[in-house]
Amino acid sequence: MNAQIVYAFDSGQTANRFLNRLKSGEVARVKARLHKGSNTVQVSYSLTDSQGYDSTCADLDDLAASMNGVEVSHS
């Protein structure tokens, strides 16, 4: 199963910093790209039932929050 989360930031500069930190491997196994403008970043990753608890979402939330980002609904 794939999970997708979109994070919004106050500025495009902050969104790009978040994107660059993800692309550098700060949170493992994720793919990220700018989403609908320069202030939002879409992150996707795979979940498997056999892994047990997966902290990826919590790690992403923590990193985004440290940069004043928030999870938003996406469509």
Residue frames as a rotation matrix with the C-alpha (Angstrom) as fourth column:
MET 1
0.586 0.810 0.000 0.00
0.810 -0.586 0.000 0.00
0.000 0.000 -1.000 0.00
ASN 2
-0.456 -0.706 0.541 1.22
0.692 -0.664 -0.283 3.51
0.559 0.246 0.792 -0.81
ALA 3
0.326 0.477 -0.816 0.79
0.847 -0.532 0.027 6.49
-0.421 -0.700 -0.577 1.48
GLN 4
-0.279 -0.368 0.887 0.79
0.693 -0.717 -0.079 10.10
0.665 0.592 0.455 0.30
ILE 5
0.305 0.286 -0.908 1.00
0.847 -0.518 0.122 13.18
-0.436 -0.806 -0.400 2.50
VAL 6
0.141 -0.234 0.962 1.06
0.608 -0.746 -0.271 16.83
0.781 0.623 0.037 1.48
TYR 7
0.033 -0.232 -0.972 2.74
0.921 -0.372 0.119 19.42
-0.389 -0.899 0.201 3.70
ALA 8
0.619 0.199 0.760 2.26
0.510 -0.838 -0.196 23.19
0.598 0.509 -0.620 3.42
PHE 9
-0.195 -0.777 -0.599 4.85
0.968 -0.251 0.010 25.75
-0.158 -0.578 0.801 4.44
ASP 10
0.380 0.330 -0.864 4.89
0.398 -0.902 -0.169 29.52
-0.835 -0.279 -0.474 4.95
SER 11
0.342 -0.343 -0.875 7.17
-0.734 -0.679 -0.021 30.09
-0.586 0.650 -0.484 1.97
GLY 12
0.930 -0.070 -0.360 8.53
-0.250 0.597 -0.762 28.39
0.268 0.799 0.538 -1.10
GLN 13
0.011 -0.995 0.101 12.01
-0.720 -0.078 -0.689 28.66
0.694 -0.066 -0.717 0.37
THR 14
-0.284 -0.052 0.957 11.03
-0.878 0.416 -0.238 26.60
-0.386 -0.908 -0.164 3.41
ALA 15
0.765 0.606 0.217 9.21
-0.435 0.736 -0.520 24.07
-0.475 0.303 0.826 1.24
ASN 16
0.678 -0.586 -0.443 12.37
-0.368 0.251 -0.895 23.66
0.636 0.770 -0.045 -0.83
ARG 17
-0.323 -0.780 0.536 14.49
-0.896 0.069 -0.440 23.17
0.306 -0.622 -0.720 2.30
PHE 18
0.144 0.482 0.864 12.10
-0.683 0.681 -0.266 20.42
-0.716 -0.552 0.427 3.43
LEU 19
0.951 0.235 -0.202 12.21
-0.301 0.545 -0.782 18.85
-0.073 0.805 0.589 -0.03
ASN 20
0.289 -0.928 -0.237 16.01
-0.607 0.014 -0.795 18.95
0.740 0.373 -0.559 -0.11
ARG 21
-0.352 -0.394 0.849 16.29
-0.924 0.294 -0.246 17.35
-0.153 -0.871 -0.467 3.33
LEU 22
0.533 0.602 0.595 14.02
-0.442 0.797 -0.411 14.52
-0.722 -0.044 0.691 2.19
LYS 23
0.923 -0.194 -0.331 15.96
-0.264 0.307 -0.914 14.04
0.279 0.932 0.233 -1.04
SER 24
-0.030 -0.989 0.145 19.20
-0.828 -0.056 -0.558 13.87
0.560 -0.137 -0.817 0.95
GLY 25
-0.180 0.010 -0.984 17.82
0.093 0.996 -0.006 10.84
0.979 -0.092 -0.180 2.78
GLU 26
-0.721 -0.108 0.684 16.92
-0.602 -0.392 -0.696 12.36
0.343 -0.914 0.218 6.14
VAL 27
0.054 0.747 0.663 13.76
-0.693 0.506 -0.513 10.22
-0.718 -0.432 0.545 6.17
ALA 28
-0.829 -0.528 0.186 14.38
-0.277 0.676 0.683 6.86
-0.486 0.515 -0.706 4.50
ARG 29
-0.741 0.430 0.516 12.30
0.603 0.764 0.230 5.31
-0.295 0.482 -0.825 1.72
VAL 30
0.247 0.866 -0.434 10.33
0.427 -0.499 -0.754 8.42
-0.870 0.001 -0.494 0.72
LYS 31
-0.491 -0.255 0.833 9.84
0.857 -0.314 0.409 10.20
0.157 0.914 0.373 -2.59
ALA 32
0.078 0.481 -0.873 9.04
0.584 -0.732 -0.351 13.89
-0.808 -0.483 -0.339 -2.55
ARG 33
-0.565 -0.192 0.803 8.17
0.780 -0.441 0.443 16.65
0.269 0.877 0.399 -5.01
LEU 34
-0.914 0.328 -0.237 6.67
-0.233 -0.905 -0.357 20.11
-0.331 -0.271 0.904 -5.04
HIS 35
-0.560 0.803 0.205 2.89
0.825 0.564 0.045 19.92
-0.079 0.195 -0.978 -5.18
LYS 36
0.357 0.836 0.417 0.53
0.872 -0.459 0.173 22.51
0.336 0.302 -0.892 -6.69
GLY 37
0.848 -0.092 0.522 2.79
-0.130 -0.991 0.036 25.48
0.514 -0.099 -0.852 -6.23
SER 38
-0.032 -0.999 -0.018 5.98
-0.098 0.021 -0.995 26.29
0.995 -0.030 -0.098 -4.46
ASN 39
-0.268 -0.061 0.961 4.67
-0.894 -0.357 -0.272 26.21
0.359 -0.932 0.041 -0.87
THR 40
0.583 0.537 0.609 3.55
-0.720 0.689 0.083 22.58
-0.375 -0.487 0.789 -0.70
VAL 41
-0.539 -0.772 -0.338 5.44
-0.833 0.548 0.078 19.29
0.125 0.324 -0.938 -0.87
GLN 42
0.686 0.720 -0.105 3.91
-0.709 0.693 0.126 15.90
0.163 -0.012 0.987 -1.63
VAL 43
-0.492 -0.812 0.313 5.60
-0.864 0.501 -0.059 12.91
-0.109 -0.299 -0.948 -0.02
SER 44
0.658 0.672 -0.340 4.89
-0.695 0.716 0.069 9.29
0.289 0.191 0.938 -0.91
TYR 45
-0.566 -0.795 0.220 6.17
-0.823 0.530 -0.204 6.03
0.045 -0.297 -0.954 0.49
SER 46
-0.076 0.488 -0.869 5.25
-0.352 0.803 0.481 2.34
0.933 0.342 0.111 0.59
LEU 47
-0.141 0.125 0.982 3.75
-0.974 0.159 -0.160 0.56
-0.176 -0.979 0.099 3.57
THR 48
-0.322 0.095 -0.942 3.79
-0.319 0.926 0.202 -3.19
0.891 0.366 -0.268 4.05
ASP 49
0.650 0.715 0.258 1.75
-0.512 0.161 0.844 -5.09
0.562 -0.681 0.470 6.61
SER 50
0.686 -0.376 -0.623 4.62
0.497 0.867 0.023 -7.37
0.531 -0.326 0.782 7.60
GLN 51
-0.246 -0.881 0.403 6.82
0.245 -0.459 -0.854 -4.54
0.938 -0.111 0.329 8.93
GLY 52
-0.097 0.264 -0.960 4.79
0.995 0.021 -0.094 -3.83
-0.005 -0.964 -0.264 12.06
TYR 53
0.655 0.338 -0.676 4.84
0.447 -0.895 -0.014 -0.22
-0.610 -0.293 -0.737 13.24
ASP 54
0.003 -0.608 0.794 6.21
0.950 -0.245 -0.191 2.20
0.311 0.755 0.577 10.66
SER 55
0.115 -0.028 -0.993 7.47
0.704 -0.703 0.101 5.51
-0.701 -0.711 -0.061 12.03
THR 56
-0.590 -0.426 0.686 7.81
0.804 -0.382 0.455 7.18
0.069 0.820 0.568 8.62
CYS 57
0.234 0.774 0.589 4.68
0.597 -0.592 0.541 9.32
0.767 0.225 -0.600 9.02
ALA 58
0.853 0.048 -0.520 5.71
0.495 -0.392 0.775 10.46
-0.166 -0.919 -0.358 12.50
ASP 59
-0.144 -0.982 -0.123 9.24
0.771 -0.190 0.608 11.23
-0.620 -0.007 0.785 11.27
LEU 60
-0.457 0.064 0.887 7.83
0.756 -0.498 0.425 13.28
0.469 0.865 0.179 8.39
ASP 61
0.622 0.770 0.144 5.45
0.529 -0.548 0.648 15.14
0.578 -0.327 -0.748 10.70
ASP 62
0.593 -0.475 -0.650 8.29
0.616 -0.252 0.746 15.94
-0.518 -0.843 0.143 13.12
LEU 63
-0.500 -0.826 0.261 10.56
0.793 -0.315 0.522 17.23
-0.349 0.467 0.812 10.37
ALA 64
-0.193 0.514 0.836 7.78
0.657 -0.565 0.500 19.33
0.729 0.645 -0.228 8.82
ALA 65
0.797 0.545 -0.261 6.79
0.537 -0.441 0.719 20.73
0.277 -0.713 -0.644 12.23
SER 66
0.170 -0.823 -0.542 10.41
0.759 -0.241 0.605 21.71
-0.629 -0.514 0.583 12.93
MET 67
-0.854 -0.427 0.297 10.14
0.510 -0.579 0.636 23.89
-0.100 0.695 0.712 9.81
ASN 68
-0.599 0.710 -0.369 6.66
-0.288 -0.621 -0.729 25.23
-0.747 -0.331 0.577 10.68
GLY 69
-0.753 0.352 -0.557 5.00
-0.512 0.219 0.831 22.97
0.414 0.910 0.015 8.11
VAL 70
-0.332 0.730 0.597 1.60
-0.614 0.313 -0.725 21.37
-0.716 -0.607 0.344 8.48
GLU 71
-0.869 0.149 0.471 -0.08
0.384 0.804 0.454 18.39
-0.311 0.576 -0.756 6.88
VAL 72
-0.440 0.743 -0.505 -2.90
-0.711 -0.631 -0.309 19.42
-0.549 0.224 0.806 4.54
SER 73
0.307 0.628 0.715 -5.58
0.166 0.705 -0.690 17.61
-0.937 0.331 0.112 2.59
HIS 74
-0.690 -0.520 -0.503 -4.75
-0.418 -0.281 0.864 17.00
-0.590 0.807 -0.023 -1.01
SER 75
0.357 0.829 0.430 -6.87
0.065 0.437 -0.897 16.35
-0.932 0.348 0.102 -4.06
